[in-house]
Amino acid sequence: MTIVELWQFLWPILVLVGFIIAGYALRIVLSVYVAKLTRKTKTKVDDIILEAVKTPIVVIFLIIGINFALSEATKIPQLAQSLPLILQYLPLISSVLVTLIGAVATARIVTEILKHYGIAHPNLKSLVPFFSKLTNILVYFVAFILILNALGINVTALVAGLGIGGIAIAFALQETLSQLFAGMYIMTDRPVREGDYIELESGQKGYVEKIGWRSTRIRELPNNIIVVPNSKLAGAIVTNYYLPEPEMACLVQVGVSYNSDLEKVERVTIDVGRQVLKKVTGGVPEFDPFIRYHTFDDFSINFTVILRVKEFVDKYLITHEFIKELHKRYKQEGIEIPFPIRTVYMRK
């Protein structure tokens, strides 16, 4: 084999190797030098894009190198008859591969950007899975259309048919879409959040277990699940006991005899409240309880004791323990909690 023939065989290989080296060299430049610049920027979007395109660039250079190498290989007499058939379909195969690589890279970039914004904005975090799936579907659908077009298939009728079908589906799923948009409103505006304890205007109470795209699940204290359509929840009057914070006041109604020393009653009651908040789980130990007299009732002077608990359900145990301790202390102090009394005067 002469030097010229040997060169003819080696040249396509060198072309392919050169493109591979060029691809890896560009990747190194992106990983080292461009990455330094992106790390200095405030946004993380450029870092995400850079990370997503490094590997696809090497693959694209490999595909281009194969094209050029095979084109050069046709100049070799021994391969001149067999390669033209491969070269006939090579551009089409290359176009399909580049389209798929671009779709994968684009889908990855969009997904990572959505995850980044979901972390930066917690109120949008619950929307990330849905929009990630939606954008991936759109990206791969566009890639599918481009591949069909590259294969010479007329996609105009297909796109028109899908558009008409989409309108028909939208009408058929009108109720479902209404629930979907209501769910998006709840997730973005966040009047209720997963884990919150809420009360519906119907009087039902419970923890928000899950906010889905069609309905929201609320777990009552007896461990029952209430399923509320999102459109109903979005339009309802809801009391959220976790906003602006879970910690809340706990009000206990008490009545004492008219013969009681009200100053002593106040002092004793507050002392009992302090002790209960410090020793019972769910109380806010640093809170200083207080009372407010408010009613001269038929047989008692009534007042409200204001305690503080860490969250709504803690008030049940705090109230329970407070009433027990207060009853015991009132007995020790000689403070009377009167039962209903009616005095009847008889005239002769």
C-alpha positions in Angstrom: 0.0 0.0 0.0 1.4 3.3 -1.1 1.7 6.4 1.1 -1.1 8.1 -0.9 -3.4 5.1 -0.3 -2.5 5.0 3.4 -3.2 8.7 3.7 -6.6 8.3 2.0 -7.6 5.7 4.6 -6.2 7.7 7.5 -7.6 11.1 6.6 -11.3 10.3 7.3 -10.3 8.8 10.7 -8.2 11.9 11.5 -11.2 14.1 10.5 -13.5 12.2 12.9 -10.9 12.3 15.7 -10.4 16.0 15.1 -14.1 16.7 15.5 -14.3 14.6 18.7 -11.2 16.5 20.1 -12.8 19.8 19.1 -16.1 18.8 20.9 -14.2 17.9 24.1 -12.1 21.0 23.8 -15.2 23.1 23.6 -16.6 21.3 26.6 -13.5 22.0 28.6 -13.7 25.7 27.7 -17.4 25.7 28.8 -16.7 23.8 32.0 -13.6 25.8 33.1 -13.7 29.3 31.7 -17.3 30.0 30.9 -18.4 28.4 34.1 -16.2 30.9 36.0 -18.1 33.7 34.4 -21.6 32.2 35.1 -20.7 31.7 38.7 -20.2 35.4 39.1 -23.7 36.3 37.9 -26.6 36.6 40.3 -28.9 34.2 38.4 -28.5 30.5 38.3 -30.2 30.1 35.0 -27.0 30.4 33.0 -25.4 27.7 35.2 -28.3 25.4 34.4 -28.1 26.0 30.7 -24.3 25.5 30.7 -24.5 22.2 32.6 -27.3 20.9 30.2 -25.5 21.7 26.9 -22.0 20.4 27.7 -22.6 16.7 26.9 -24.9 17.3 23.9 -22.2 19.5 22.3 -19.8 16.6 22.2 -22.4 14.3 20.7 -23.3 16.9 18.0 -19.6 17.3 17.1 -19.4 13.5 16.9 -22.3 13.4 14.5 -20.9 16.2 12.3 -17.5 14.4 12.4 -19.0 11.2 11.2 -20.7 13.1 8.3 -17.4 14.7 7.2 -15.4 11.5 7.7 -17.8 9.5 5.5 -17.8 12.3 2.9 -14.0 12.1 2.8 -14.1 8.3 2.7 -16.0 8.4 -0.6 -12.8 9.5 -2.2 -11.3 6.1 -1.4 -11.7 3.9 -4.5 -12.4 0.7 -2.5 -15.3 2.5 -0.6 -16.6 4.7 -3.5 -19.4 2.2 -4.4 -20.7 1.3 -1.0 -20.7 4.6 0.8 -23.0 6.7 -1.5 -26.1 4.7 -0.3 -25.1 5.5 3.4 -24.5 9.1 2.5 -27.9 9.3 1.0 -29.6 8.7 4.3 -26.9 10.1 6.6 -28.2 13.8 6.6 -31.7 12.6 7.5 -30.4 10.4 10.3 -28.1 13.2 11.5 -31.0 15.6 11.5 -33.2 13.3 13.5 -30.5 12.7 16.1 -29.7 16.4 16.5 -33.4 17.1 16.9 -33.7 14.4 19.6 -30.5 15.7 21.4 -31.8 19.2 21.3 -35.2 18.1 22.7 -33.6 16.2 25.5 -31.3 19.2 26.4 -34.2 21.7 26.2 -36.5 19.5 28.4 -33.7 19.2 30.9 -33.0 23.0 30.9 -36.7 23.8 31.4 -37.1 21.2 34.2 -34.1 22.4 36.1 -35.1 26.1 35.8 -38.6 25.3 37.1 -37.0 23.4 40.0 -34.8 26.3 40.7 -37.7 28.8 40.8 -39.7 26.3 42.9 -36.9 26.4 45.5 -36.5 30.2 45.3 -40.3 30.8 45.5 -41.8 28.2 47.9 -45.4 29.3 46.9 -44.7 28.0 43.4 -43.0 24.7 44.5 -46.2 22.7 44.2 -46.7 23.8 40.6 -43.2 22.6 39.5 -44.1 18.9 38.8 -47.2 19.8 36.7 -45.4 22.5 34.6 -42.3 20.2 34.2 -44.5 17.5 32.7 -46.4 19.9 30.6 -43.3 21.6 29.1 -41.7 18.2 28.5 -44.7 17.1 26.6 -44.7 20.3 24.5 -40.9 20.0 23.8 -41.1 16.4 22.7 -44.2 17.1 20.6 -42.4 19.8 18.7 -39.4 17.5 18.2 -41.8 14.8 16.9 -43.3 17.3 14.4 -39.8 18.4 13.3 -38.8 14.7 12.8 -41.9 14.0 10.8 -41.3 17.0 8.7 -37.6 15.9 8.1 -38.9 12.5 7.0 -41.0 14.2 4.4 -44.4 13.7 6.0 -46.9 16.5 5.7 -47.6 17.6 9.2 -50.0 20.5 8.4 -53.1 18.2 8.5 -51.8 16.6 11.7 -51.3 19.9 13.5 -54.7 21.2 12.3 -56.4 18.0 13.4 -54.7 18.2 16.8 -55.9 21.8 17.2 -59.5 20.9 16.5 -59.2 17.9 18.8 -57.8 20.1 21.5 -60.7 22.5 21.3 -63.2 19.6 21.6 -61.3 18.1 24.5 -61.3 21.5 26.2 -65.1 21.7 26.0 -65.5 18.1 27.2 -63.1 18.7 30.2 -64.5 22.1 31.1 -65.3 21.0 34.7 -61.9 19.4 35.1 -60.1 22.4 33.8 -62.1 24.6 36.2 -60.8 22.5 39.1 -57.3 22.6 37.6 -57.2 26.4 37.5 -58.7 26.6 40.9 -56.0 24.3 42.2 -53.4 26.5 40.5 -54.9 29.6 42.3 -54.8 27.8 45.7 -51.1 26.8 45.1 -50.0 30.2 44.0 -52.0 32.5 46.2 -51.7 30.0 49.1 -54.8 30.9 51.2 -54.3 27.3 52.5 -51.2 25.2 52.5 -50.5 21.5 53.0 -50.2 20.9 56.8 -52.5 23.9 57.8 -55.4 23.4 60.1 -58.4 25.0 58.6 -62.2 25.4 59.1 -64.6 25.5 56.2 -67.7 27.7 56.3 -69.7 24.5 56.7 -68.1 24.0 60.1 -65.8 21.1 59.1 -62.3 21.3 60.4 -59.1 19.5 59.8 -55.5 19.4 58.5 -54.9 20.0 54.8 -53.4 16.7 53.7 -52.9 17.3 50.0 -53.7 20.0 47.4 -54.2 18.2 44.1 -55.2 19.4 40.7 -58.8 18.5 41.0 -59.5 18.4 44.8 -58.1 19.1 48.2 -58.0 16.5 51.0 -58.6 17.5 54.6 -58.1 15.1 57.5 -60.4 15.7 60.4 -59.2 15.0 64.0 -61.2 11.7 64.1 -59.0 10.7 61.1 -61.7 11.1 58.5 -60.8 12.5 55.1 -62.9 15.3 53.5 -62.5 15.7 49.8 -63.3 19.2 48.6 -63.3 20.2 44.9 -60.8 23.0 44.3 -63.4 25.3 42.7 -65.5 25.0 45.9 -62.5 25.6 48.2 -61.3 28.6 46.1 -64.8 30.2 46.4 -65.4 29.3 50.1 -64.9 31.3 53.3 -62.1 29.5 55.0 -60.6 30.1 58.5 -56.9 29.2 58.5 -55.7 28.6 62.0 -52.0 28.5 60.8 -52.0 32.0 59.3 -50.3 34.3 59.9 -48.7 31.7 62.3 -49.8 28.5 64.1 -49.5 30.1 67.6 -52.8 31.4 68.8 -54.9 32.5 71.8 -56.8 29.9 73.9 -60.0 31.4 75.5 -61.6 29.7 78.5 -64.8 31.0 80.0 -65.2 31.0 83.8 -67.8 32.2 86.3 -67.4 32.9 90.1 -69.8 33.7 92.8 -70.9 37.3 93.5 -69.4 37.0 97.0 -65.9 36.4 95.6 -63.0 38.8 96.0 -62.4 39.6 92.3 -58.8 40.8 92.9 -58.0 37.4 94.5 -59.9 35.6 91.8 -57.7 37.3 89.1 -54.5 36.7 91.0 -55.2 33.0 91.6 -56.5 32.3 88.0 -53.5 33.9 86.4 -51.1 31.9 88.6 -52.8 28.6 87.6 -52.7 29.7 84.0 -48.9 30.3 84.2 -48.3 26.9 85.8 -50.4 25.1 83.2 -48.7 26.8 80.2 -45.2 25.9 81.6 -45.8 22.2 82.4 -48.4 21.1 79.8 -47.2 20.2 76.2 -48.6 22.6 73.7 -48.6 25.7 75.9 -46.5 28.8 75.3 -44.5 28.9 78.6 -43.2 32.5 78.1 -46.7 33.9 77.7 -48.2 35.8 80.6 -51.9 34.8 80.9 -54.6 37.4 81.8 -58.3 37.6 82.4 -61.1 40.0 81.5 -64.4 40.3 83.4 -67.2 40.9 81.1 -70.7 39.9 82.4 -72.9 40.1 85.5 -74.8 37.0 84.9 -77.9 35.6 86.7 -75.9 33.8 89.3 -72.2 34.5 88.6 -69.7 37.1 87.5 -68.3 35.8 84.2 -64.8 36.4 82.7 -62.5 35.1 80.0 -59.1 33.6 80.7 -56.7 34.2 77.8 -54.0 31.5 77.5 -51.7 30.9 74.5 -51.0 27.6 72.7 -48.6 26.6 69.9 -51.3 25.5 67.5 -55.0 25.0 67.3 -55.3 21.4 68.5 -53.2 22.1 71.6 -56.0 24.1 73.0 -58.0 21.0 73.9 -55.3 19.6 76.2 -54.5 23.0 77.7 -58.1 23.7 78.4 -58.6 20.3 79.9 -55.6 20.6 82.3 -56.4 24.3 83.1 -60.0 23.5 84.2 -58.8 20.6 86.4 -56.1 22.7 88.1 -58.3 25.8 88.4 -61.1 23.7 90.1 -58.6 22.2 92.6 -57.1 25.6 93.3 -60.4 27.4 93.8 -61.4 24.8 96.4 -58.2 25.4 98.3 -58.6 29.2 98.1 -62.3 29.1 99.0 -63.5 30.6 95.7 -66.9 29.4 94.7 -67.9 28.4 91.2 -71.7 28.6 91.5 -74.2 26.3 90.0 -77.4 27.9 88.6 -79.4 29.5 91.4 -82.8 31.1 91.4 -84.2 32.8 94.5 -88.0 33.0 94.8 -89.6 35.4 97.2 -93.1 34.4 98.4 -95.5 37.2 99.3 -98.2 36.5 101.9 
